[in-house]
Amino acid sequence: MFPHAFIVVHGGAGVHGTKSEKEVKQALKNACTKALTLSDLTYSGSRYSPRSLVERSIRVLEDDEHLNAGYGSNLTIEGTVECDAAIMDVDLHSGRVSFGSVGALAGIKNPISAACTVLDQSTIPNKLGLIPPLTLVSNGAHLFATFRGVLGVPPESLISPAARVNWQKWKTRLENSYTDASSPKIQHQQDDKDEEMSMQDTVGAIACLEGQGVAAGVSSGGLLLKCPGRIGEAATYGAGCWATTSKDGQSVACSVSGTGEHITKMDLARRIGEVLSAVSLSEQGLKENSGDPHSVLEGLLSEFWQTCKKDGEDSPSAGVIVLTMMPIECGDANSTEDNDNIADHPHNVTGVQSQEKKRQCASPVRVRLWCAFTTASMAVGYASTRSSKPKATIFRQPNPQRVDQQDGRGDKPQIYITSISLSL
């Protein structure tokens, strides 16, 4: 019998146009379905593991042209595709943490699989005592991955027609901006003509498997018109994804999307994962109360936003999905939790939603999904082996035109936070 598994995916935090909403949601559902399809998995080794769930789901997202990863990625200033990807997992029993990432990678159909080869290498003992790589980039990453069976493709085959049109449009605007100061900024251009070309961001996935642990991953085509060789948060340890566990079985996994340079400076995924792990422990009475996940996400994203504003960023961009997995007693499963019925937070958190489902006791863990972002929207999908079909939604700010708010004390971020219980 297979243990219960939970998978959550995201299509990036940014601006999601209504014209592509159906396709984006379907891609998220397909990713969840593929991850949990057991017909071609074996319950042995690493093939059925949190890591495999993350890899399989992200591969689907990378293959979909409506998302900014793999095929259809944003193009560099030179009109090429260069991708970043990372994956991290933690074993529940041993506590062993493994990580692997690739950056500025061209000519690989599924960058997340290349990142997995780097992670796998770190788990193989080396008789000579050589230190395995943590991150590989460019041609070195390509050679490393293809030598180990990852599919290489002609670099131009990863350029979708829509990405080519979008690149040409914005490159022309960039060239015109050298003489025209009124040219629109790429981050904020959003009208009816541009909606079908609206930029997406890093995709990612987080998963937990009952009795085994958690994993998190990210994959991205990066910023449109980026310099060749640029590395974003999706390739950086501690920035784009994080997974951690404790001796008592409580685990946290998170995947981050947004402006890579700013996310990397703050080490955002690692900070979220480590602080939320401590908070979850406090919820069990194992530590003094240090807050709650809602407050943690609000505080860290507010700090991120304020830091970026000080650096001159007009609209700081970050979004995160988090899974927390906590052991529970069977008798607790039918109890009513606090229900996460969170009203508008006094510290400028708006658009908070929550969902809660009571279920009969059939799983010894409580799994909760959190989603938070500073952008106009974030696309999220989720499923489990206990549910009949995956769900996907695009969470949107109630007033996306005012993501930057002001009051008498100065600028304030508009942060959207929601929580969903997946296991009760």
KAFENQUI-V990272 format. One record per run of one state. SS is the DSSP state (2 for helix, 1 for strand, 0 for the rest). FROM is the first residue (numbers start at 0). TO is the last residue. If there is no record, write none. Layout:
ss=SS from=FROM to=TO
ss=SS from=FROM to=TO
This chain:
ss=0 from=0 to=3
ss=1 from=4 to=13
ss=0 from=14 to=16
ss=2 from=17 to=35
ss=0 from=36 to=48
ss=2 from=49 to=62
ss=0 from=63 to=81
ss=1 from=82 to=90
ss=0 from=91 to=95
ss=1 from=96 to=104
ss=0 from=105 to=106
ss=1 from=107 to=107
ss=0 from=108 to=109
ss=2 from=110 to=121
ss=0 from=122 to=133
ss=1 from=134 to=136
ss=2 from=137 to=146
ss=0 from=147 to=150
ss=1 from=151 to=151
ss=0 from=152 to=153
ss=2 from=154 to=157
ss=0 from=158 to=159
ss=2 from=160 to=176
ss=0 from=177 to=193
ss=2 from=194 to=196
ss=0 from=197 to=201
ss=1 from=202 to=208
ss=0 from=209 to=211
ss=1 from=212 to=219
ss=0 from=220 to=231
ss=2 from=232 to=234
ss=0 from=235 to=239
ss=1 from=240 to=244
ss=0 from=245 to=249
ss=1 from=250 to=257
ss=0 from=258 to=258
ss=2 from=259 to=265
ss=0 from=266 to=266
ss=2 from=267 to=282
ss=0 from=283 to=291
ss=2 from=292 to=309
ss=0 from=310 to=316
ss=1 from=317 to=326
ss=0 from=327 to=328
ss=2 from=329 to=331
ss=0 from=332 to=343
ss=1 from=344 to=344
ss=0 from=345 to=347
ss=1 from=348 to=348
ss=0 from=349 to=351
ss=1 from=352 to=354
ss=0 from=355 to=363
ss=1 from=364 to=372
ss=0 from=373 to=375
ss=1 from=376 to=383
ss=0 from=384 to=389
ss=1 from=390 to=395
ss=0 from=396 to=398
ss=2 from=399 to=401
ss=0 from=402 to=402
ss=1 from=403 to=406
ss=0 from=407 to=408
ss=1 from=409 to=412
ss=0 from=413 to=413
ss=1 from=414 to=420
ss=0 from=421 to=423
